[in-house]
Amino acid sequence: MELKLRTVGALLLAVGFTGATFAGARGVAHAGPQAGSAAGQAAGQAKLVDDMLKDWQGQKKTMMDIADAMPEDKFSYKSTSAQRNYAEQIMHVAQVNVGLLKAIGGKAAAPTFTAQSAKTKAEMLKALGDSYDYGIALIKEQTEATMIETVKGPPFLGPSTRARIFWTLLLHSMDIYGQMAVYLRLNGIVPPLSRNSL
């Protein structure tokens, strides 16, 4: 798990660097070296916080929808004995979100739920939603400069930009979404993102 996150994080940073370089190169082609480079950087940076907020809010809806898709009487379901059950998957996302978001720093207060405090479907969905709302509050505190500042990450990430921490969480949650989608399919339920698809 830790190796996978490190590898994916490195790939994201590489992709981000390549995208920024490409944007800068386009600016140079149209407006000359100095003006183009400045324009490319400004255009890229102006989108970072806004894009992160859009992606985070979008993922909140995605995860809330799939969490709600399973009937409460199936929350103890798991496809193999070694896996987390459906309820545990929801709380895993919520707890990882809050735990890793604390590395961001900021004025927003972290939610105080625990795996033991959320016992019903409604309480688990609230914990999940609260974990995403915490992230939304932290993103809204950021500027373009603070988003790319380095902070002390957990051991498996090490020193990381705030953006990398948000990216890691987005990736982690989609990994869990994929597992939860299988749980739904095995119970005859179409996952939310697969409904009305072509």
C-alpha positions in Angstrom: 0.0 0.0 0.0 2.7 2.4 1.0 4.8 1.5 -2.0 1.9 2.0 -4.3 1.1 5.4 -2.9 4.7 6.5 -3.3 4.8 5.3 -6.9 1.6 7.0 -7.8 2.6 10.2 -6.1 5.8 10.2 -8.1 3.9 9.7 -11.3 1.5 12.6 -10.5 4.4 14.9 -9.8 6.0 13.9 -13.1 2.7 14.5 -15.0 2.2 17.8 -13.3 5.7 18.9 -14.2 5.3 17.8 -17.8 2.0 19.7 -18.0 3.4 22.9 -16.6 6.4 22.6 -18.9 4.1 22.1 -21.9 2.0 25.1 -20.9 5.1 27.2 -20.6 6.4 26.1 -24.0 3.1 27.1 -25.6 3.4 30.5 -24.1 6.9 30.9 -25.4 5.8 30.1 -28.9 3.1 32.7 -28.9 4.6 35.6 -26.9 8.3 35.3 -26.7 10.5 33.8 -24.1 10.0 36.1 -21.1 6.4 37.0 -21.6 5.4 33.5 -22.7 7.0 31.9 -19.6 5.4 34.3 -17.2 2.0 33.9 -18.9 2.3 30.1 -18.9 3.2 30.0 -15.2 0.4 32.5 -14.3 -2.2 30.5 -16.2 -1.1 27.2 -14.6 -0.9 28.5 -11.1 -4.2 30.5 -11.3 -6.0 27.1 -11.8 -4.4 25.0 -9.1 -6.5 25.9 -6.0 -9.7 26.2 -8.0 -9.1 22.9 -9.8 -8.2 21.1 -6.6 -11.5 22.4 -5.0 -13.5 21.2 -8.0 -11.9 17.8 -7.9 -12.3 17.5 -4.1 -16.0 18.5 -4.2 -16.6 16.2 -7.1 -15.1 13.3 -5.2 -17.1 14.1 -2.2 -20.3 13.5 -4.2 -18.8 10.4 -5.8 -18.0 8.8 -2.4 -21.2 9.9 -0.7 -23.2 8.4 -3.6 -21.5 5.0 -3.4 -21.6 4.9 0.4 -25.3 5.5 0.2 -25.9 3.0 -2.6 -25.7 -0.1 -0.3 -28.7 -0.8 1.9 -27.8 -0.6 5.6 -28.6 -4.3 6.2 -25.7 -5.1 3.7 -23.2 -2.9 5.5 -21.5 -5.9 7.0 -21.0 -7.5 3.6 -17.5 -8.2 2.3 -16.5 -10.2 -0.8 -13.8 -12.2 1.0 -13.0 -12.8 4.6 -9.7 -10.9 4.4 -11.3 -7.6 3.2 -13.0 -4.8 5.1 -16.7 -4.9 5.1 -18.7 -2.1 3.4 -19.1 0.0 6.6 -15.4 -0.3 7.3 -14.5 0.8 3.8 -16.6 4.0 4.3 -15.0 4.7 7.7 -11.5 3.9 6.3 -11.9 6.7 3.7 -13.2 9.1 6.3 -10.4 8.4 8.8 -7.6 8.4 6.2 -8.9 11.7 4.9 -8.9 13.4 8.3 -5.6 11.8 9.4 -3.7 12.9 6.3 -5.3 16.3 6.0 -4.0 17.2 9.4 -0.6 17.4 7.7 -1.9 20.4 5.7 -2.1 22.6 8.7 -4.7 25.4 8.8 -7.4 27.0 10.9 -10.2 24.6 10.1 -10.9 22.2 13.0 -10.7 18.5 12.2 -13.8 16.3 12.7 -13.6 14.2 15.9 -15.5 11.1 14.9 -14.0 7.6 15.4 -14.6 4.2 13.9 -16.4 3.4 17.1 -18.5 6.5 17.3 -20.2 6.0 13.9 -22.4 2.9 14.2 -25.4 3.5 11.9 -25.4 4.2 8.1 -26.5 7.8 8.7 -23.6 8.3 11.2 -21.1 6.8 8.8 -22.3 8.9 5.9 -22.0 12.0 8.1 -18.5 11.1 9.1 -17.6 10.7 5.5 -19.1 14.0 4.5 -17.5 15.7 7.4 -14.1 14.4 6.3 -14.6 15.9 2.9 -15.9 19.2 4.3 -12.7 19.4 6.3 -10.7 19.1 3.1 -12.9 21.8 1.4 -12.3 24.2 4.3 -8.5 23.6 4.1 -8.4 24.0 0.3 -10.3 27.3 0.7 -7.6 28.5 3.1 -4.8 28.0 0.5 -3.3 30.4 -2.0 -1.4 29.3 -5.1 1.8 29.7 -3.2 0.8 27.8 0.0 -0.6 24.9 -2.1 2.9 24.2 -3.4 4.7 24.7 -0.1 6.4 21.7 1.4 5.0 20.3 4.6 5.9 17.3 6.8 4.0 14.4 5.4 3.5 10.9 7.0 6.4 8.5 6.7 5.2 6.8 3.5 5.1 10.2 1.8 7.8 12.2 3.5 8.2 15.9 2.8 5.4 16.8 0.3 3.6 19.8 -1.1 0.1 20.4 0.2 -1.1 19.6 -3.4 0.6 16.2 -3.3 -1.2 15.4 -0.1 -4.6 16.2 -1.6 -3.7 14.2 -4.7 -2.8 11.2 -2.6 -6.1 11.3 -0.9 -8.0 11.6 -4.2 -6.2 8.6 -5.5 -6.7 6.6 -2.3 -10.4 7.2 -2.3 -10.8 6.1 -5.9 -9.0 2.9 -5.0 -11.6 2.2 -2.3 -14.4 3.3 -4.6 -13.3 0.5 -7.0 -13.5 -2.1 -4.2 -16.9 -0.8 -3.1 -18.2 -1.0 -6.6 -17.4 -4.7 -6.7 -19.3 -5.2 -3.4 -22.3 -3.5 -4.9 -22.2 -5.6 -8.1 -22.0 -8.8 -6.1 -25.2 -7.7 -4.4 -27.0 -6.9 -7.6 -26.6 -3.1 -7.3 -25.2 -0.9 -10.2 -22.5 1.5 -8.8 -23.6 5.1 -9.1 -20.9 6.1 -11.6 -22.0 3.2 -13.9 -25.6 4.2 -14.0 -26.8 5.8 -17.3 -23.4 5.1 -18.9 -23.1 4.4 -22.5 
